[in-house]
Amino acid sequence: MGIFIKSISSLNNYKKSIKSGTPNNEGILGFGSALAFLSKIGLNNIYQHELELKKYFDKRIKEVKNIEYAPAGSDLPVCSFNITGVNPQDLSNYLGSKKIVVRGGMACVKMQEKFTHNKTGYVRASMYLYNDKKDIDVLISALKQFKKGKELAGGLYK
């Protein structure tokens, strides 16, 4: 049980004034369950799944005209791309209207500015355990269907 201190005049009084509060029991149990779930699948199996998806994406993205893709050949399950001449936030908006969740801009790929000529950013798609090749097929199909001007219409364009 804590005590109420009107003023903190020394480090000793300060220590007595701090209370831990209610522990985040739900968070602790949830984190434990998440670790058990991932351990059951196996981190190496998850990595291999991500690597397989990344290789599939690397192969399929070449089918899209005017695509800028960086970093091609990386083993990371993060794919940064854009269509030449299209603002990445606008392309993200278009993909969002197709129920494809991506991130657009420079914030997440700032380091790539050093390695590419793209100064406006990229669209970023991340793959994980819950994704499969069908998700990549849907993304590639949407990119192939993209026409300049659709990115501005967002969800209103059908």
Residue frames as a rotation matrix with the C-alpha (Angstrom) as fourth column:
MET 1
0.587 0.809 0.000 0.00
0.809 -0.587 0.000 0.00
0.000 0.000 -1.000 0.00
GLY 2
-0.283 -0.706 0.650 1.39
0.704 -0.613 -0.359 3.36
0.651 0.356 0.670 -1.04
ILE 3
-0.080 0.203 -0.976 1.43
0.825 -0.535 -0.179 6.59
-0.559 -0.820 -0.125 0.86
PHE 4
0.688 0.348 0.637 0.43
0.641 -0.703 -0.308 10.10
0.340 0.620 -0.707 -0.21
ILE 5
-0.246 -0.812 -0.529 3.24
0.881 -0.415 0.228 12.64
-0.405 -0.410 0.817 -0.20
LYS 6
0.706 0.569 -0.421 2.45
0.411 -0.814 -0.410 16.35
-0.576 0.116 -0.809 -0.45
SER 7
0.770 -0.520 -0.369 5.84
-0.637 -0.609 -0.472 17.27
0.021 0.599 -0.800 -1.82
ILE 8
0.803 -0.589 -0.093 8.97
0.564 0.800 -0.204 15.51
0.195 0.112 0.974 -2.89
SER 9
0.853 -0.498 0.155 11.90
-0.522 -0.806 0.280 16.92
-0.015 -0.320 -0.947 -1.01
SER 10
-0.174 -0.938 0.299 14.30
-0.801 0.312 0.511 14.02
-0.573 -0.151 -0.806 -1.26
LEU 11
-0.488 -0.090 -0.868 14.97
-0.715 0.611 0.339 10.96
0.500 0.786 -0.363 -3.38
ASN 12
-0.992 0.121 -0.041 13.74
0.119 0.769 -0.627 8.82
-0.044 -0.627 -0.778 -0.49
ASN 13
-0.345 0.918 -0.194 10.32
-0.206 -0.276 -0.939 10.52
-0.916 -0.284 0.285 -0.50
TYR 14
-0.163 0.232 -0.959 10.20
-0.976 -0.182 0.122 10.24
-0.147 0.956 0.256 -4.30
LYS 15
-0.842 -0.218 -0.493 10.71
-0.329 0.932 0.150 6.47
0.427 0.288 -0.857 -4.21
LYS 16
-0.828 0.560 -0.010 7.87
0.301 0.430 -0.851 6.10
-0.473 -0.708 -0.524 -1.70
SER 17
-0.246 0.781 -0.574 5.52
-0.498 -0.610 -0.617 8.12
-0.832 0.134 0.539 -3.92
ILE 18
-0.493 0.018 -0.870 5.77
-0.844 0.232 0.484 5.80
0.210 0.973 -0.099 -6.94
LYS 19
0.025 0.560 0.828 3.15
-0.487 0.731 -0.479 3.07
-0.873 -0.391 0.291 -7.16
SER 20
-0.870 -0.418 0.260 3.27
-0.032 0.575 0.818 0.25
-0.491 0.703 -0.514 -9.63
GLY 21
-0.248 0.855 -0.455 -0.45
-0.953 -0.301 -0.045 0.30
-0.176 0.422 0.889 -10.39
THR 22
0.565 0.542 0.622 -2.33
-0.380 0.840 -0.387 -2.68
-0.733 -0.018 0.680 -11.75
PRO 23
-0.559 -0.803 0.208 -0.15
-0.194 0.370 0.908 -5.06
-0.806 0.467 -0.363 -13.72
ASN 24
-0.058 0.478 -0.876 -1.08
-0.992 -0.127 -0.003 -5.64
-0.113 0.869 0.482 -17.36
ASN 25
-0.281 -0.025 0.959 -2.14
-0.343 0.936 -0.076 -9.25
-0.896 -0.350 -0.272 -16.74
GLU 26
0.742 0.624 0.244 -4.00
0.029 0.334 -0.942 -9.54
-0.670 0.706 0.230 -20.05
GLY 27
0.689 -0.556 -0.465 -0.95
-0.709 -0.384 -0.591 -8.29
0.150 0.737 -0.659 -21.94
ILE 28
-0.309 -0.831 0.463 1.33
-0.893 0.421 0.160 -10.69
-0.328 -0.365 -0.872 -20.12
LEU 29
-0.042 0.382 0.923 -0.95
-0.039 0.923 -0.383 -13.67
-0.998 -0.052 -0.024 -20.82
GLY 30
0.900 0.416 -0.129 -1.50
-0.106 -0.078 -0.991 -12.58
-0.422 0.906 -0.026 -24.42
PHE 31
0.322 -0.875 -0.361 2.23
-0.943 -0.264 -0.202 -12.20
0.081 0.406 -0.910 -25.01
GLY 32
-0.440 -0.461 0.771 2.82
-0.602 0.788 0.128 -15.67
-0.666 -0.408 -0.624 -23.55
SER 33
0.372 0.669 0.644 0.16
0.143 0.644 -0.752 -17.15
-0.917 0.372 0.144 -25.82
ALA 34
0.875 -0.100 -0.474 1.65
-0.473 -0.392 -0.789 -15.38
-0.107 0.914 -0.391 -28.84
LEU 35
-0.127 -0.992 0.006 5.10
-0.986 0.127 0.105 -16.79
-0.105 0.008 -0.994 -28.04
ALA 36
-0.302 0.091 0.949 3.65
-0.223 0.961 -0.163 -20.30
-0.927 -0.260 -0.270 -27.61
PHE 37
0.752 0.650 0.111 1.83
0.011 0.156 -0.988 -19.98
-0.659 0.744 0.110 -30.96
LEU 38
0.662 -0.565 -0.493 4.95
-0.738 -0.375 -0.561 -18.84
0.132 0.735 -0.665 -32.80
SER 39
-0.335 -0.813 0.477 7.12
-0.865 0.466 0.186 -21.46
-0.374 -0.350 -0.859 -31.08
LYS 40
0.135 0.482 0.866 4.71
-0.052 0.876 -0.480 -24.20
-0.989 0.019 0.144 -32.12
ILE 41
0.977 0.197 -0.077 4.97
-0.069 -0.046 -0.997 -23.14
-0.200 0.979 -0.031 -35.77
GLY 42
0.301 -0.947 0.113 8.70
0.819 0.318 0.478 -22.54
-0.489 -0.051 0.871 -35.48
LEU 43
0.451 -0.169 -0.876 10.54
-0.160 -0.981 0.107 -19.31
-0.878 0.092 -0.470 -36.22
ASN 44
-0.685 -0.728 -0.014 12.58
-0.190 0.161 0.968 -20.98
-0.703 0.666 -0.249 -38.96
ASN 45
-0.433 0.619 0.655 9.37
0.852 0.519 0.073 -22.20
-0.294 0.590 -0.752 -40.63
ILE 46
0.616 0.634 -0.467 7.96
0.479 -0.773 -0.416 -18.68
-0.625 0.032 -0.780 -40.51
TYR 47
-0.001 -0.716 -0.698 11.16
-0.412 -0.636 0.652 -17.29
-0.911 0.288 -0.294 -42.02
GLN 48
-0.820 -0.306 0.483 11.11
0.239 0.583 0.776 -19.91
-0.520 0.752 -0.405 -44.79
HIS 49
0.086 0.938 0.335 7.47
0.930 0.045 -0.364 -19.02
-0.357 0.343 -0.869 -45.56
GLU 50
0.612 0.078 -0.787 8.38
0.031 -0.997 -0.074 -15.31
-0.790 0.021 -0.612 -45.73
LEU 51
-0.421 -0.873 -0.247 11.35
-0.337 -0.102 0.936 -16.09
-0.842 0.477 -0.251 -47.98
GLU 52
-0.604 0.285 0.744 9.17
0.692 0.652 0.312 -18.15
-0.396 0.703 -0.591 -50.33
LEU 53
0.523 0.849 -0.073 6.64
0.735 -0.493 -0.465 -15.30
-0.431 0.190 -0.882 -50.56
LYS 54
0.341 -0.481 -0.808 9.41
-0.254 -0.875 0.413 -12.76
-0.905 0.064 -0.420 -51.19
LYS 55
-0.736 -0.636 0.230 10.87
0.004 0.336 0.942 -14.84
-0.676 0.695 -0.245 -54.02
TYR 56
-0.223 0.762 0.608 7.40
0.938 0.337 -0.079 -15.21
-0.265 0.553 -0.790 -55.52
PHE 57
0.685 0.441 -0.580 6.83
0.349 -0.897 -0.271 -11.45
-0.640 -0.016 -0.768 -55.27
ASP 58
-0.159 -0.851 -0.500 10.24
-0.292 -0.443 0.848 -10.77
-0.943 0.281 -0.178 -56.88
LYS 59
-0.785 -0.090 0.613 9.21
0.463 0.571 0.678 -12.97
-0.411 0.816 -0.406 -59.81
ARG 60
0.038 0.946 0.322 5.69
0.984 0.021 -0.177 -11.55
-0.174 0.323 -0.930 -60.22
ILE 61
0.365 0.138 -0.921 6.49
0.279 -0.960 -0.033 -7.83
-0.888 -0.245 -0.388 -59.81
LYS 62
-0.700 -0.706 -0.105 8.44
0.058 -0.203 0.978 -7.93
-0.712 0.678 0.183 -63.10
GLU 63
-0.444 0.621 0.646 5.09
0.894 0.360 0.268 -8.36
-0.066 0.696 -0.715 -64.90
VAL 64
0.532 0.673 -0.514 4.01
0.673 -0.704 -0.225 -4.82
-0.514 -0.226 -0.827 -63.97
LYS 65
0.236 -0.402 0.885 4.83
0.796 -0.442 -0.413 -2.07
0.558 0.802 0.216 -66.48
ASN 66
0.124 -0.298 0.947 6.78
-0.080 -0.954 -0.290 1.00
0.989 -0.040 -0.142 -65.33
ILE 67
0.929 0.222 -0.295 7.50
0.241 0.242 0.940 -0.50
0.280 -0.945 0.171 -61.94
GLU 68
0.002 -0.906 0.424 10.31
-0.589 -0.344 -0.731 0.79
0.808 -0.249 -0.534 -59.74
TYR 69
0.883 0.318 -0.346 11.31
0.017 0.715 0.699 -1.93
0.470 -0.623 0.625 -57.30
ALA 70
-0.229 -0.946 0.227 13.83
-0.376 -0.129 -0.918 -1.71
0.898 -0.296 -0.326 -54.47
PRO 71
-0.145 -0.980 -0.139 15.46
-0.904 0.074 0.421 -3.67
-0.402 0.187 -0.896 -52.98
ALA 72
0.733 0.331 -0.594 15.24
-0.593 0.739 -0.320 -6.47
0.333 0.587 0.738 -55.52
GLY 73
0.140 -0.695 -0.705 17.04
-0.054 0.706 -0.706 -9.58
0.989 0.137 0.061 -54.32
SER 74
-0.528 -0.292 0.797 16.75
-0.767 -0.238 -0.595 -8.88
0.364 -0.926 -0.098 -50.60
ASP 75
-0.680 0.263 -0.684 15.67
0.335 0.942 0.029 -11.71
0.652 -0.209 -0.729 -48.29
LEU 76
-0.917 0.384 -0.104 13.60
-0.075 -0.424 -0.903 -9.35
-0.391 -0.820 0.418 -46.14
PRO 77
-0.469 0.814 0.343 9.83
0.877 0.476 0.069 -9.90
-0.107 0.333 -0.937 -46.44
VAL 78
0.216 0.456 -0.863 9.33
0.265 -0.878 -0.398 -6.20
-0.940 -0.143 -0.311 -47.13
CYS 79
-0.249 -0.215 0.944 8.81
0.956 0.100 0.275 -5.09
-0.154 0.971 0.181 -50.71
SER 80
-0.008 0.160 -0.987 9.15
0.138 -0.977 -0.159 -1.43
-0.990 -0.138 -0.014 -51.69
PHE 81
-0.542 -0.068 0.838 7.90
0.821 0.169 0.545 -0.41
-0.178 0.983 -0.036 -55.13
ASN 82
-0.096 0.589 -0.803 6.21
-0.060 -0.808 -0.586 2.34
-0.994 -0.008 0.113 -57.08
ILE 83
0.372 0.229 0.900 4.92
0.892 0.181 -0.415 3.04
-0.258 0.957 -0.136 -60.56
THR 84
-0.652 -0.752 0.103 7.02
0.745 -0.608 0.275 5.63
-0.144 0.255 0.956 -62.37
GLY 85
-0.819 0.229 0.526 5.50
0.055 -0.882 0.468 9.11
0.571 0.412 0.710 -62.15
VAL 86
0.301 0.947 -0.111 2.91
0.158 0.065 0.985 8.21
0.941 -0.314 -0.130 -59.51
ASN 87
-0.191 -0.283 0.940 2.96
-0.827 -0.469 -0.310 9.59
0.528 -0.837 -0.144 -55.98
PRO 88
-0.802 -0.195 -0.564 3.38
0.014 0.938 -0.345 6.65
0.597 -0.285 -0.750 -53.57
GLN 89
-0.820 0.571 0.043 0.62
-0.116 -0.091 -0.989 7.89
-0.561 -0.816 0.141 -51.24
ASP 90
-0.108 0.795 -0.597 -1.74
-0.951 -0.257 -0.170 8.11
-0.288 0.550 0.784 -54.21
LEU 91
-0.322 -0.063 -0.945 -0.87
-0.546 0.828 0.131 4.58
0.774 0.558 -0.300 -55.33
SER 92
-0.988 -0.020 -0.154 -1.40
0.118 0.547 -0.829 3.39
0.101 -0.837 -0.538 -51.74
ASN 93
-0.500 0.860 -0.101 -4.82
-0.573 -0.416 -0.706 5.05
-0.649 -0.295 0.701 -51.80
TYR 94
-0.021 0.448 -0.894 -5.71
-0.951 0.268 0.156 3.23
0.309 0.853 0.420 -55.02
LEU 95
-0.606 -0.265 -0.750 -4.57
-0.136 0.963 -0.231 -0.12
0.784 -0.038 -0.620 -53.60
GLY 96
-0.949 0.304 0.085 -6.50
-0.082 0.023 -0.996 0.59
-0.305 -0.952 0.003 -50.40
SER 97
-0.185 0.924 -0.334 -9.64
-0.923 -0.280 -0.264 1.01
-0.337 0.259 0.905 -52.50
LYS 98
0.096 0.123 -0.988 -8.98
-0.619 0.785 0.038 -2.57
0.780 0.607 0.151 -53.67
LYS 99
0.899 0.285 0.334 -8.76
-0.426 0.388 0.817 -3.72
0.104 -0.877 0.470 -50.02
ILE 100
0.449 -0.854 -0.262 -4.98
0.653 0.514 -0.556 -4.15
0.609 0.078 0.789 -50.25
VAL 101
0.985 -0.081 -0.150 -3.24
0.070 -0.611 0.788 -2.77
-0.156 -0.787 -0.597 -47.18
VAL 102
0.192 -0.955 0.228 0.11
0.876 0.061 -0.478 -1.14
0.442 0.292 0.848 -47.94
ARG 103
0.481 -0.142 -0.865 2.05
0.505 -0.761 0.406 1.86
-0.717 -0.632 -0.294 -46.73
GLY 104
0.484 -0.281 0.829 3.17
0.798 -0.247 -0.550 4.68
0.359 0.927 0.104 -48.99
GLY 105
0.976 -0.148 0.159 5.74
-0.180 -0.961 0.208 7.45
0.122 -0.231 -0.965 -48.72
MET 106
0.236 -0.971 -0.031 9.32
-0.265 -0.034 -0.964 8.00
0.935 0.235 -0.265 -47.69
ALA 107
0.395 -0.064 0.916 9.07
-0.901 -0.222 0.373 7.50
0.180 -0.973 -0.145 -43.92
CYS 108
0.768 -0.009 0.640 9.60
-0.294 0.883 0.365 3.76
-0.568 -0.468 0.676 -43.96
VAL 109
0.674 -0.521 0.523 12.18
0.727 0.592 -0.348 3.68
-0.128 0.615 0.778 -46.73
LYS 110
0.920 -0.289 -0.265 14.30
-0.267 -0.956 0.119 6.75
-0.288 -0.039 -0.957 -46.02
MET 111
0.079 -0.962 0.262 17.53
-0.192 0.243 0.951 4.79
-0.978 -0.125 -0.166 -46.34
GLN 112
0.188 0.023 0.982 16.62
0.803 0.572 -0.167 3.77
-0.565 0.820 0.089 -49.89
GLU 113
0.971 0.143 -0.189 16.92
0.039 -0.883 -0.468 7.39
-0.234 0.448 -0.863 -50.94
LYS 114
0.245 -0.964 -0.106 20.69
-0.618 -0.240 0.749 6.86
-0.747 -0.118 -0.654 -50.70
PHE 115
-0.500 -0.490 0.714 20.61
0.059 0.803 0.592 3.85
-0.864 0.339 -0.373 -53.03
THR 116
-0.096 0.546 0.833 18.04
0.964 0.259 -0.058 4.90
-0.247 0.797 -0.551 -55.64
HIS 117
-0.914 -0.179 0.364 17.09
0.311 -0.885 0.346 7.97
0.261 0.430 0.865 -57.62
ASN 118
0.023 0.999 0.042 13.55
0.583 -0.048 0.811 7.94
0.812 0.006 -0.583 -56.23
LYS 119
-0.915 -0.377 0.141 13.06
0.145 -0.636 -0.758 10.97
0.376 -0.673 0.637 -53.99
THR 120
-0.304 0.882 0.361 9.29
-0.754 -0.454 0.475 10.73
0.583 -0.127 0.803 -53.48
GLY 121
-0.337 0.131 0.932 9.18
-0.786 0.506 -0.356 7.35
-0.518 -0.853 -0.067 -51.76
TYR 122
-0.844 0.040 -0.536 7.73
-0.282 0.816 0.505 3.96
0.457 0.577 -0.677 -52.36
VAL 123
0.433 0.886 0.163 4.73
-0.806 0.300 0.510 1.81
0.403 -0.353 0.845 -51.60
ARG 124
-0.690 -0.700 0.182 5.63
-0.695 0.571 -0.438 -0.85
0.203 -0.429 -0.880 -49.07
ALA 125
0.559 0.768 -0.312 4.03
-0.610 0.635 0.474 -4.27
0.562 -0.075 0.823 -48.83
SER 126
-0.466 -0.676 0.571 5.04
-0.885 0.347 -0.311 -6.55
0.012 -0.650 -0.760 -45.96
MET 127
0.219 0.489 -0.845 4.56
-0.451 0.818 0.356 -10.30
0.865 0.303 0.400 -45.88
TYR 128
-0.483 -0.341 0.806 4.17
-0.875 0.210 -0.436 -12.53
-0.021 -0.916 -0.400 -42.88
LEU 129
-0.929 0.040 0.368 2.80
-0.072 0.956 -0.285 -15.79
-0.364 -0.291 -0.885 -41.62
TYR 130
-0.142 0.987 0.081 -0.81
0.202 0.109 -0.973 -14.86
-0.969 -0.122 -0.214 -42.44
ASN 131
0.197 0.161 -0.967 -0.09
-0.836 -0.487 -0.251 -14.07
-0.512 0.858 0.039 -46.11
ASP 132
0.105 -0.199 0.974 0.04
0.354 0.923 0.150 -16.48
-0.930 0.329 0.167 -49.02
LYS 133
-0.804 -0.506 0.311 0.70
0.433 -0.140 0.891 -16.40
-0.407 0.851 0.332 -52.76
LYS 134
-0.005 0.885 0.466 -2.93
0.980 -0.088 0.178 -15.48
0.198 0.457 -0.867 -53.46
ASP 135
0.595 0.168 -0.786 -2.36
0.491 -0.851 0.190 -12.18
-0.637 -0.499 -0.588 -51.64
ILE 136
-0.435 -0.822 -0.367 0.57
0.051 -0.429 0.902 -11.44
-0.899 0.374 0.228 -53.94
ASP 137
-0.663 0.259 0.703 -1.52
0.747 0.288 0.599 -12.40
-0.048 0.922 -0.384 -56.98
VAL 138
0.458 0.882 -0.109 -4.23
0.884 -0.465 -0.049 -9.94
-0.094 -0.074 -0.993 -55.90
LEU 139
0.335 -0.430 -0.838 -1.65
0.149 -0.855 0.497 -7.16
-0.930 -0.291 -0.223 -55.46
ILE 140
-0.736 -0.665 0.124 0.00
0.192 -0.029 0.981 -7.81
-0.649 0.746 0.150 -58.84
SER 141
-0.303 0.720 0.624 -3.39
0.951 0.185 0.248 -7.93
0.063 0.669 -0.741 -60.55
ALA 142
0.662 0.556 -0.502 -4.35
0.629 -0.776 -0.030 -4.56
-0.406 -0.297 -0.864 -59.04
LEU 143
-0.037 -0.767 -0.640 -1.04
-0.017 -0.640 0.768 -3.03
-0.999 0.039 0.011 -60.10
LYS 144
-0.790 -0.231 0.568 -1.48
0.505 0.280 0.816 -4.34
-0.348 0.932 -0.105 -63.66
GLN 145
0.059 0.927 0.371 -4.98
0.990 -0.102 0.098 -2.82
0.129 0.362 -0.923 -63.82
PHE 146
0.117 -0.041 -0.992 -3.78
0.553 -0.827 0.099 0.54
-0.825 -0.561 -0.074 -62.58
LYS 147
0.108 -0.074 0.991 -4.18
0.891 -0.435 -0.130 3.46
0.441 0.897 0.019 -64.96
LYS 148
-0.870 -0.484 -0.096 -2.92
0.482 -0.793 -0.372 6.97
0.103 -0.370 0.923 -64.26
GLY 149
-0.580 0.686 0.439 -5.73
-0.516 -0.726 0.454 8.94
0.631 0.037 0.775 -62.63
LYS 150
0.259 0.688 -0.678 -7.28
0.157 0.663 0.732 6.01
0.953 -0.296 0.064 -60.75
GLU 151
-0.450 -0.533 -0.717 -5.13
0.766 0.182 -0.617 6.77
0.459 -0.826 0.326 -57.72
LEU 152
-0.956 0.078 0.282 -6.95
-0.167 -0.938 -0.304 10.05
0.240 -0.338 0.910 -57.18
ALA 153
-0.136 0.988 -0.069 -10.43
-0.561 -0.020 0.828 8.52
0.816 0.152 0.557 -57.20
GLY 154
-0.762 -0.248 0.598 -9.69
-0.646 0.345 -0.681 6.11
-0.037 -0.905 -0.423 -54.35
GLY 155
-0.779 0.488 0.395 -12.70
0.228 0.806 -0.546 4.11
-0.584 -0.335 -0.739 -53.20
LEU 156
0.065 0.854 -0.516 -15.02
-0.407 -0.449 -0.795 6.04
-0.911 0.262 0.319 -55.52
TYR 157
-0.223 -0.232 -0.947 -13.49
-0.975 0.066 0.213 4.43
0.013 0.971 -0.241 -58.61
LYS 158
0.196 0.321 0.927 -15.05
-0.340 0.908 -0.243 1.10
-0.920 -0.267 0.287 -59.55
